[in-house]
Amino acid sequence: MKNKEKSRIKWNVGKLLIVLAIILFIIVSGTVILFYEELKIINSIKKIASEKPIYYMEVDGDYHFEDFLKSGGASSDKAVSAFLTKKISKGFYSVDVKESRPACSTI
């Protein structure tokens, strides 16, 4: 292989790496911008009791309560979970929520 050909290959590989880095930057930046509130919430979760599963989290953002009421509310915990999962994930994924025994949360 000639030096000129090696240089051209290095240049093409370099351009490819730059393009890939830019695409990765755009994807990561877009994800952070799109899920900023959710990432803040996840970062705030702390376990506050060692003997029981009691956690604390701080939610500073949209609770989607108005959208929930406009959609007609829900008739079960499963429907509430499905609504919130769709809102929180921005429609990118869904979770098959199963009915569970009663539990509690404090807001």
C-alpha positions in Angstrom: 0.0 0.0 0.0 1.3 3.4 -0.9 1.6 6.2 1.7 -0.9 8.3 -0.2 -3.5 5.4 0.0 -2.8 4.9 3.7 -3.2 8.6 4.3 -6.6 8.6 2.5 -7.8 5.6 4.5 -6.8 7.3 7.8 -8.6 10.5 6.6 -11.8 8.5 5.8 -11.7 6.6 9.1 -11.1 9.9 10.9 -14.2 11.5 9.2 -16.2 8.4 10.0 -15.3 8.7 13.7 -16.2 12.4 13.8 -19.6 11.7 12.2 -20.2 8.9 14.6 -19.2 11.1 17.5 -21.6 13.8 16.3 -24.5 11.4 15.9 -23.8 10.0 19.4 -23.7 13.5 20.9 -27.0 14.4 19.2 -28.7 11.2 20.5 -27.4 11.7 24.1 -28.3 15.4 24.1 -31.8 14.7 22.7 -32.4 12.0 25.3 -31.3 14.3 28.1 -33.4 17.1 26.8 -36.5 14.9 26.3 -36.2 13.1 29.6 -34.7 15.9 31.8 -37.6 15.9 34.4 -37.5 12.1 34.6 -33.8 12.0 35.1 -34.0 14.6 37.9 -36.6 12.4 39.6 -34.5 9.3 39.2 -31.5 11.1 40.7 -33.5 12.2 43.7 -34.6 8.7 44.8 -33.2 7.8 48.2 -33.9 4.9 50.6 -34.8 6.4 54.0 -35.4 3.3 56.1 -33.1 0.4 56.2 -35.5 -2.1 57.9 -38.4 -1.4 55.5 -38.6 -0.6 51.8 -39.4 3.1 52.3 -38.0 5.5 49.7 -38.1 9.3 49.1 -38.2 11.0 45.7 -38.6 14.6 44.7 -40.8 15.4 41.8 -40.3 18.8 40.3 -42.3 19.0 37.1 -45.4 18.0 35.3 -47.6 15.4 37.1 -49.8 15.0 34.0 -52.8 15.3 36.2 -54.7 17.6 33.9 -54.1 15.2 31.0 -55.3 12.4 33.2 -58.5 14.1 34.0 -59.1 15.1 30.3 -58.6 11.5 29.3 -61.5 10.5 31.6 -59.5 9.2 34.5 -59.1 5.5 35.2 -61.2 2.7 36.6 -58.3 0.6 38.0 -54.7 0.8 39.2 -53.7 -0.9 36.0 -55.2 1.9 33.9 -53.5 4.5 36.0 -50.1 2.8 35.6 -50.6 2.4 31.9 -51.4 6.1 31.6 -48.4 7.2 33.6 -46.1 4.8 31.8 -47.1 6.3 28.5 -46.7 9.8 29.7 -43.3 9.2 31.4 -41.9 7.2 28.6 -43.1 9.8 26.0 -44.7 6.8 24.2 -41.3 5.0 23.5 -42.2 1.9 25.5 -45.0 0.3 27.4 -45.1 -2.0 30.4 -47.6 -4.7 31.0 -48.8 -3.8 34.5 -50.4 -6.5 36.5 -52.9 -5.8 39.3 -51.4 -6.2 42.7 -52.4 -6.3 46.2 -53.1 -2.9 47.9 -50.2 -0.8 48.9 -49.7 2.9 49.8 -47.7 5.9 48.8 -47.6 9.4 50.3 -47.4 12.5 48.2 
